Amino acid sequence: MDDRGESFMAVRRISQGFERGNSTCHSTSEVMAGSTAWLGRGLSCVCAQGSDIDARPSFDLTPAQEECLQRLQKRIDVAYDSSIPEHQEALRALWKAAFPVEELHGLISEQWKEMGWQGKDPSTDFRGAGFISLENLLYFARNFPRSFQDLLQKQEGDRALWEYPFAVAGVNITFMLIQMLDIEAIKPRNLVGATFLKFLAENESAFDLLYCITFKLMDHQWLAMHASYMDFNTVMKSTRRQIERELLQENIKRLEDLPSYRLLN
């Protein structure tokens, strides 16, 4: 637990599997408590890339881009509220997509730790990025189920003994993309954000799709760097730099043209 009374969870890999219905999968069941800044509310540490953002020029938007940006901003402004039925159903849908053969016993349950939430109530982890971070995870699960399961179950590569928690890492990625793309500004103040709005005007799910690409790339870099949980910030910064480089390539006409999109399956 840190000096704000918040805790984190580092997930330890174990070699043996456990049964869910008729399927066998690897567990992320063993945890260790400690203190670090990359989980919970300490998300900004993985996103800060300089303090001169306010001095950067703004970019003019087309009416279509401005409309799409405003809709995305409205999504970002929605906080997760456990009393709203729509939010409850989205959380249940995420569990169903993650563990289709395991019955969920409640929206507050120790079972959520299996997905990589810090405690038995996922709503406490959504404070960092709001309801959109749940929507991002659900989009990932529905549109790229194989990649989603690969990351959830840590099925690819030579994994570290202490792994990043899947769900909370997902919240970090949502937060990082909001900052990287300067989504909360009236107009983007960096070229990456301005470039992204061109994709958003063509595909309203562009933010969700970029989220999936970024999550898969993060895990790819995690493996390439032989990282463990204390390296999470370093991996996230490397992932951000790579996504920025790819978005600014001249030959990229849509998000599906990004080199990292090929990592999804």
N, C-alpha and C positions, 0 to 999 in steps of 0.2 A: 504494500500500500504506500502511495506517495504522500507528499505533504499536503495535498488537497483532499486526502481521504479516499483516493481512487486506487483501484488495483488493476492488475493486468494478468493475462494468462499466457504462458508459453507452453506450447504443445509438444510433448515428447513422443517421438515415433516409437512404436513397438512392433516387433516383427510378426507376431501372430495375429490372425484375423478373428472376427467374431461373426456370428450368424444373425442375419436379418431376414426372416422368412426363408426363402430358398436360395438366397445369395450370400456370398461371403465377401466381406470388405475389410480394409484395414481400419483400425481404430485410432482416434486421436483423443484417447480417454484419460491419459495421465497428464497432470498439470503441475506447474510449479508457480507459486506466488512470488512476486518480486516488485521491483520498481523500475519503470522506464517511461519514456515520453511518447512512444509511437502508437499507443493505444488510447482508447477513451477520448478525452478532450484534447490531448496533446498532439493533435493531428497536424498542426501548422508546421511543426518542425520538419516534416518531410516535404514541404511544399515551398518554403521560402527560397527564392532564387535571386534575391537582390532587393534593395530598398528604393530603387529609382522608378518604380512602375508608374507613379503619379506624374513623372516628368515625361513619360513617353507620349507620343502623339496619338490622338484618337483617329478612328477610321470611319469614313462615311458609310452608311448602310443603305441598301436598297429597301423599298417598302416591304418586300417579302422577307428579307433578312431581319428587319426590325420587328416584324410581327412574330416570326419564329423565335427570336431572342426573347421577346416579352413572354411568350408562352413557356419557354424553358425557365425563365426567371420565376414565373409563378409556381412552377413545379418545385424549384429549389427553395422557395419560401415556405413550403408546407412542412411543418414539423410532424414527426410521427406522434400520433395520439392514440393510445391504446383503448380509448373509449369510443372511437369511430369504427363502425362495423366494416367499412371498406378497408381500413388499415388492418383490422383483425383478420379479415379474409385473405388479404395479401400475405400476411405472415403465415397463416395456415397453408396457403398455396405454396409458399417457399418451402415449408417443411415437406409437403407432399412431393414436390419436385426433387428435393434432396434425398429423401428416404421414403420412396413410394410404398414399401412393404412394412414400414414400421409405424404403428399408430402413435400419434401425438397425444399425450395425456393432458396437455393444457398449454395455454399461451405463456404461462409461467411454469417452468418445469426444468429440472436438472438435465433433461434430454437436449436442451438447446446447446449445451456445452459440446455435444458431439459435432455440431456444425462450426464450432469455433467462436461462439459468443463468450463474453467474459464471465457471465453468470447465468442464472436460470431465467432472467427476464431480458430478452433482447432489446426491449424498448429503451433501456438505459444506455445502450451502445449507439442508438440512432441519433443521439443528441448532437453528435459531431457533424452529421451531414443531412439529417432529416429524412422524410419519407422517400425522397428520390433514391436514397441509398438502398432501400428495400426494393424499390421498383427496378433499379439496376440489377440487383441480384436475381430477381425474378425473371427479368428479360434474358439474362445470361442462361438461366436454367432452362427456359422454354425454347430459346432459339439455338443454343449450342449445348445441348444436354451432355454430349460426350465430353467436351472440354470442361464443362462445369463439374461433372463427376470426377474427371481426372484430377482437377485441382482440389476439390473437396476431399477426396480420398487419398490425395498425394500418391497417385498411381504411377507417375512418370519419374524417371531418373533416379539417381543415387541421392536420397534425401538425407538431410541433416538429422542428428539425433533430436535436436530441439527445433521444431518447425513453427512457422508463423500460423496463427489461428486464421482459418479461411474466412469466416464471416466478418470479423473485425478488420482484417486486411481489406476486404471489399469496401467497407465504409471509408477506410483511408484512401482508397483509390478514387471513390466518388469525390471526396473532399479535395484531393490533389487535382483532379481534372477541373473542378469548379475554379480553383485558384489559377491553374495553368492557362485556362482559356479566358480568364477575366470575365466570367459569365455575369457576375453581379454588377458590373459597370453598365452605365447607360449605353455606352458604345465601347467596343474593345479598344484597349490601349496598347496592345502588342500585336505583332503580325500573326502570331500563332492563333490568337483569338479571332482575328479578322478572317483568316483563312478558314477556320472551322465553320464560321457562319455561312460560308458559301456551301459547305456540305450540308449544314442544317437546313438551309433553304430548299435543298433538293430532297432531303430525307429527314422527316421530323423525328425519326428515331436515331439520328446521328449520334447524339450524346450517349445513348444506351449502347449503341454499337461500338463506339470508341471505348467505352468502359470495358466491354468484353475483350477487345483487342489489347487494351492496356493491362488487364488482369492476367491474360495469358502471357503477355510479354514479360510482366513482372515475374511470374513463376519461371519462365524460361531463363531470365537473367539470374534469378535466385539459384537455379541449378548450375548455370555456367560459372557463377562466382563461388560455388560451394559454400553458400551462406548459411548461417544459423541465425536464431532470432535476434541476437544483438546486432546483426548486420542489416536489419530491415530498412532503416533509414537510408543507408548507402544504396541498397538495391532500388528503393523507390526513387531516389534522386537520379540514378542511372536510367531507370525506366522513363522518367519524365524527359530527360535529355534526348533519349532515343525517339520517343513519340514526337517531340517537337521537331527533331530533324526530319522525320518522315513526313510530317504534315506540310513542311515547307519545301519538299521536293517538287520541282517544276512539273514532273510527269504525273503527279497525283491528281486525278480528276474526281475521284470518289473515295470514300474510306476503304472500300474493298480493294483499292489499288495499293494501299499501304503494305510494305513488305511484311510487317508483323501480322497482317490479317491472315497470312498463310499458316500461322501457327494454330489458328482455330480449326477445330474439326467437329 
